[in-house]
Amino acid sequence: MIDSELSFNHLTHNEIKIILSVMLFLAIAIFAYLKQQSKVIPLAYRSFFNLTFFKQAIREDNSVNYKMGNLLLLQAFVVLSVCLYYFLGDILSIIYSIRKEIVFLLIFLLVVVWYSFNYIIRIVVSKISARPELSNKINLYNRVFVQTMGVFLLPGALGLYFFPHDIFGVNLQKIAELYVELVLILLLLNKLVQSLLQSFEIKISWFYIFLYLCTLEILPLCVGYQLLVN
């Protein structure tokens, strides 16, 4: 009985390693394709870090860039899911007694649901504030945020699973962990600052700014922090 349980656990470990390897290969393939075929990658991170460029990019946006951006968005979902699984996969698998590959699938679905939920809530907030024209701009900025996050997290995701534990006395995997954590924190903080600047520019009610920041910017930070720490 013990031998069969160990065999089952061993097979599960191998299965999840294969799944994660395939997912990372898919992310790299999408990144390489987009790098060669379009300018959507530099367009995304320049738009995220520069509001002036972001406004210009909105005016010049076309269907080709948007379709390519959907691929970059898929890459971001994959990379973010892989990173979250590294920190939470084993814990969730033990707590809920489910196979690790199912845990990864659930994390991926939650990432997609999180993005979709944010998209819908932003539209609702813009309707409530009687500024429906804002929803498009806000959702496009959140889109480039997720895309940028996927680009910056890709090397960290590779490091989490493929860097050696010890080389010349240095644990490269721990460095990859620190890199991923710093990228998440710095990108989220930058998004918070940029969202404040955008709110000041459009001059909407402070109540709606407070509502927006609490529900869509600060709350996800708090939830994510609790998940990673606990």
C-alpha positions as CSV (number, residue, x, y, z in Angstrom):
1,M,0.0,0.0,0.0
2,I,2.8,2.4,0.9
3,D,4.7,1.6,-2.3
4,S,1.6,2.3,-4.4
5,E,1.1,5.7,-2.7
6,L,4.7,6.6,-3.3
7,S,4.4,5.6,-6.9
8,F,1.2,7.6,-7.3
9,N,2.9,10.7,-5.8
10,H,6.0,10.2,-8.0
11,L,3.8,10.0,-11.1
12,T,2.0,13.2,-10.0
13,H,5.3,15.0,-9.6
14,N,6.4,13.9,-13.1
15,E,3.1,14.9,-14.6
16,I,3.2,18.4,-13.2
17,K,6.8,18.9,-14.3
18,I,5.8,18.0,-17.8
19,I,2.8,20.3,-17.7
20,L,4.9,23.2,-16.4
21,S,7.6,22.6,-18.9
22,V,5.0,22.6,-21.8
23,M,3.4,25.8,-20.4
24,L,6.8,27.6,-20.2
25,F,7.7,26.4,-23.7
26,L,4.4,27.8,-24.9
27,A,5.1,31.1,-23.2
28,I,8.6,31.3,-24.8
29,A,7.2,30.4,-28.2
30,I,4.6,33.1,-28.0
31,F,7.2,35.7,-26.9
32,A,9.6,34.7,-29.7
33,Y,6.8,34.9,-32.3
34,L,5.6,38.3,-31.2
35,K,9.2,39.6,-30.9
36,Q,9.7,38.7,-34.6
37,Q,6.3,39.5,-36.1
38,S,5.2,42.7,-34.3
39,K,6.0,45.6,-32.0
40,V,3.4,44.7,-29.5
41,I,5.9,43.8,-26.7
42,P,7.7,47.2,-26.6
43,L,4.3,48.9,-27.2
44,A,2.9,47.2,-24.1
45,Y,5.7,48.1,-21.6
46,R,6.2,51.6,-23.0
47,S,2.5,52.2,-22.7
48,F,2.5,50.9,-19.1
49,F,5.4,53.1,-17.9
50,N,4.6,56.2,-19.9
51,L,1.1,57.7,-19.8
52,T,1.8,60.1,-22.7
53,F,2.9,57.3,-24.9
54,F,-0.1,55.2,-23.7
55,K,-2.5,58.0,-24.9
56,Q,-0.7,58.2,-28.2
57,A,-0.8,54.4,-28.6
58,I,-4.6,54.4,-28.0
59,R,-5.1,56.8,-30.9
60,E,-2.9,54.8,-33.2
61,D,-4.1,51.4,-32.1
62,N,-5.2,49.0,-34.9
63,S,-6.8,45.6,-35.1
64,V,-3.4,43.9,-35.9
65,N,-1.8,45.2,-32.7
66,Y,-4.9,44.2,-30.7
67,K,-4.9,40.6,-32.1
68,M,-1.2,40.3,-31.3
69,G,-1.9,41.8,-27.9
70,N,-4.3,38.9,-27.2
71,L,-1.5,36.5,-27.8
72,L,0.7,38.5,-25.4
73,L,-2.2,38.5,-22.9
74,L,-2.3,34.7,-23.1
75,Q,1.4,34.5,-22.5
76,A,1.0,36.6,-19.4
77,F,-1.8,34.4,-18.1
78,V,0.5,31.3,-18.5
79,V,3.6,32.9,-17.0
80,L,1.7,34.4,-14.0
81,S,-0.1,31.0,-13.4
82,V,3.3,29.2,-13.4
83,C,4.8,31.7,-10.9
84,L,1.8,31.5,-8.6
85,Y,1.8,27.7,-8.7
86,Y,5.4,27.7,-7.6
87,F,4.5,29.6,-4.4
88,L,1.0,28.1,-3.8
89,G,0.7,24.8,-5.7
90,D,2.0,22.4,-3.0
91,I,0.1,24.2,-0.2
92,L,-3.2,24.2,-2.1
93,S,-2.7,20.6,-3.1
94,I,-2.2,19.5,0.5
95,I,-5.0,21.6,1.9
96,Y,-7.7,20.5,-0.6
97,S,-6.2,17.0,-1.3
98,I,-6.3,17.4,-5.1
99,R,-3.8,16.5,-7.7
100,K,-1.1,19.1,-8.5
101,E,-2.0,19.4,-12.2
102,I,-5.6,20.1,-11.2
103,V,-4.3,22.8,-8.8
104,F,-2.3,24.4,-11.7
105,L,-5.4,24.3,-13.9
106,L,-7.5,26.0,-11.2
107,I,-4.8,28.7,-10.7
108,F,-4.8,29.4,-14.4
109,L,-8.6,29.7,-14.5
110,L,-8.5,32.0,-11.5
111,V,-6.0,34.3,-13.2
112,V,-8.3,34.5,-16.2
113,V,-11.4,35.0,-14.0
114,W,-9.5,37.7,-12.1
115,Y,-8.7,39.6,-15.3
116,S,-12.3,39.2,-16.6
117,F,-13.7,40.3,-13.2
118,N,-11.5,43.4,-13.2
119,Y,-12.6,44.2,-16.8
120,I,-16.3,44.0,-15.9
121,I,-16.0,46.0,-12.6
122,R,-14.1,48.8,-14.4
123,I,-17.0,49.1,-16.9
124,V,-19.5,49.2,-14.0
125,V,-17.5,51.9,-12.1
126,S,-17.3,54.0,-15.2
127,K,-21.1,53.7,-15.7
128,I,-21.7,54.6,-12.1
129,S,-19.5,57.7,-12.3
130,A,-21.4,58.8,-15.5
131,R,-18.1,58.7,-17.4
132,P,-18.6,55.6,-19.7
133,E,-15.8,56.8,-22.0
134,L,-13.3,56.0,-19.2
135,S,-13.9,52.2,-19.3
136,N,-12.1,51.7,-22.5
137,K,-9.0,53.7,-21.5
138,I,-8.9,52.0,-18.0
139,N,-9.3,48.5,-19.4
140,L,-6.7,49.1,-22.0
141,Y,-4.2,50.3,-19.4
142,N,-4.9,47.2,-17.2
143,R,-4.4,45.1,-20.4
144,V,-0.9,46.5,-21.0
145,F,-0.2,46.1,-17.3
146,V,-0.9,42.3,-17.5
147,Q,1.0,42.1,-20.7
148,T,4.0,43.8,-19.2
149,M,3.9,41.6,-16.2
150,G,4.0,38.5,-18.4
151,V,7.1,39.8,-20.2
152,F,9.0,40.7,-17.0
153,L,8.0,37.5,-15.2
154,L,9.1,35.2,-18.0
155,P,12.8,35.0,-17.0
156,G,11.8,34.6,-13.3
157,A,9.5,31.8,-14.2
158,L,12.2,29.9,-16.0
159,G,14.6,30.5,-13.0
160,L,12.0,29.1,-10.5
161,Y,11.9,25.7,-12.2
162,F,15.2,25.3,-14.1
163,F,17.9,27.2,-12.2
164,P,20.1,25.0,-10.0
165,H,19.7,25.1,-6.3
166,D,23.4,25.5,-5.8
167,I,26.2,26.7,-8.1
168,F,29.4,27.9,-6.5
169,G,27.6,28.2,-3.2
170,V,24.9,30.5,-4.7
171,N,21.2,29.3,-4.7
172,L,20.0,30.7,-8.1
173,Q,16.5,29.5,-7.5
174,K,16.3,31.8,-4.4
175,I,17.5,34.7,-6.6
176,A,14.7,33.8,-9.1
177,E,12.2,33.9,-6.2
178,L,13.4,37.3,-5.1
179,Y,13.2,38.5,-8.7
180,V,9.6,37.4,-9.2
181,E,8.5,38.9,-5.9
182,L,10.3,42.3,-6.7
183,V,8.8,42.4,-10.2
184,L,5.2,41.8,-8.8
185,I,5.6,44.4,-6.1
186,L,7.2,47.1,-8.3
187,L,4.8,46.6,-11.2
188,L,1.8,46.8,-8.9
189,L,3.1,49.9,-7.1
190,N,3.8,51.5,-10.5
191,K,0.3,50.7,-11.6
192,L,-1.1,52.2,-8.4
193,V,0.8,55.4,-9.0
194,Q,-0.2,55.6,-12.6
195,S,-3.8,55.0,-11.8
196,L,-3.7,57.9,-9.3
197,L,-2.2,60.2,-12.0
198,Q,-4.8,59.1,-14.5
199,S,-7.6,59.8,-11.9
200,F,-6.3,63.3,-11.3
201,E,-6.2,64.0,-15.0
202,I,-9.8,63.1,-15.7
203,K,-11.0,65.0,-12.6
204,I,-13.7,62.6,-11.4
205,S,-15.2,62.6,-7.9
206,W,-12.8,61.6,-5.1
207,F,-15.4,59.1,-3.9
208,Y,-15.1,57.2,-7.2
209,I,-11.4,57.4,-7.1
210,F,-11.4,55.9,-3.6
211,L,-13.9,53.2,-4.6
212,Y,-11.8,52.3,-7.7
213,L,-8.5,52.2,-5.9
214,C,-9.8,50.1,-3.0
215,T,-11.6,47.5,-5.0
216,L,-9.3,47.1,-8.0
217,E,-5.9,48.2,-6.9
218,I,-5.3,48.0,-3.1
219,L,-7.5,44.9,-2.4
220,P,-5.8,42.6,-4.9
221,L,-2.4,43.7,-3.4
222,C,-3.6,42.8,0.1
223,V,-5.1,39.4,-1.0
224,G,-2.0,38.6,-3.0
225,Y,0.3,39.4,-0.1
226,Q,-1.7,37.2,2.3
227,L,-1.6,34.3,-0.1
228,L,2.1,34.6,-0.6
229,V,3.0,35.1,3.0
230,N,0.6,32.5,4.5
